[in-house]
Amino acid sequence: MTTDIVEVVDDADAEQYLGLVGGETLARLDYQERDGVRTLLHTEVVPRARGRGVAAAFVRQVLDGLRRESRTVAVVCPYVTKFLARHPEYRDVVR
């Protein structure tokens, strides 16, 4: 099984990003959109894909997409908080 996220989909109705590989959802990042602020709430990876770098690759792609959209976000997700501590190059995306 490849664990490279090949597609990130923003499901705005459900307020979540989905990380897909071959059409299968391997990761999810829930968010809340209020008054123009997107708050990243919780990251989850399916059990069989954990420990393979899926979450890091997925969060990186989500943050890259937010940067391309010139958006900034608030973060309460513990995983994203840890990711940002290890990757200060993404601090410009966080408000």
Secondary structure, DSSP 8 states (H G I E B T S, - for coil): ------EEEEETTTTEEEEEETTEEEEEEEEEEETTEEEEEEEEE-GGGTTTTHHHHHHHHHHHHHHHTT--EEE--HHHHHHHHH-GGGGGGB-
